[in-house]
Amino acid sequence: MAEAKMVVGLGNPGDEYVDTRHNTGFRVIDSLAEALKIDIKKKKFGACFGTGEFADKKLILLKPWQFMNRSGQAVATAVGFYKLGAGDLFVVTDDMDLEPGRIRIRAKGSAGGHNGLSDIIEKLGTGEFGRLRIGIGRSDKETDVDYVLNKPKETEKQVLNEAIERAREAVICWLEYGIDAAMNNFNKAENENKTKEVE
């Protein structure tokens, strides 16, 4: 059987959360599903998911259908079902500590204060899986909860849409070439872009 990889996008289920900042991870999964022609309407593991093939690998795209801070059980159940190792898992999430539109890839690490990642690490018993964070920034006018659960302002939308496209390409790079290539290509590009903005 072909090697299997799973990409998980984090968000909150329900129409009222569609396109909110906190659902950026869901949007990357939707973008991947569209680009790779994978139907993600199946329901299992407490998640919406779909399977396909890409780069000679079985690919599972998964959106936990629990609230963000309870994402871990769906991920752990699916990981167990498909007999995946931690290195076969890649999680995409929003991040308030990165400015809007920045993306950052890590091969492993802590939750960094993100409730969804924290629950996944707890349920899997390891943080040794890749993750991609998309910056949404913070607000000095709203509480953190209100900010992440609101939709981006018009001025942010283009920046976030572009970040979602780059995140999709970064996931595809991970699938084809592995985590080191994804980090080298995309983290470096993000830093170079940032340097140009400062100059």
SULWONOR-V823001 format. One record per helix or strand of 2 or more residues. SS is the DSSP state (helix for helix, strand for strand). FROM is the first residue (numbers start at 1). LEN is the number of residues. If there is no record, write none. Layout:
SS_FROM_LEN ; SS_FROM_LEN
This chain:
strand_4_6 ; helix_15_3 ; helix_21_16 ; strand_42_3 ; strand_47_8 ; strand_57_8 ; helix_68_3 ; helix_72_10 ; helix_86_3 ; strand_89_7 ; strand_103_4 ; helix_115_10 ; strand_130_6 ; helix_144_6 ; helix_154_24 ; helix_179_20
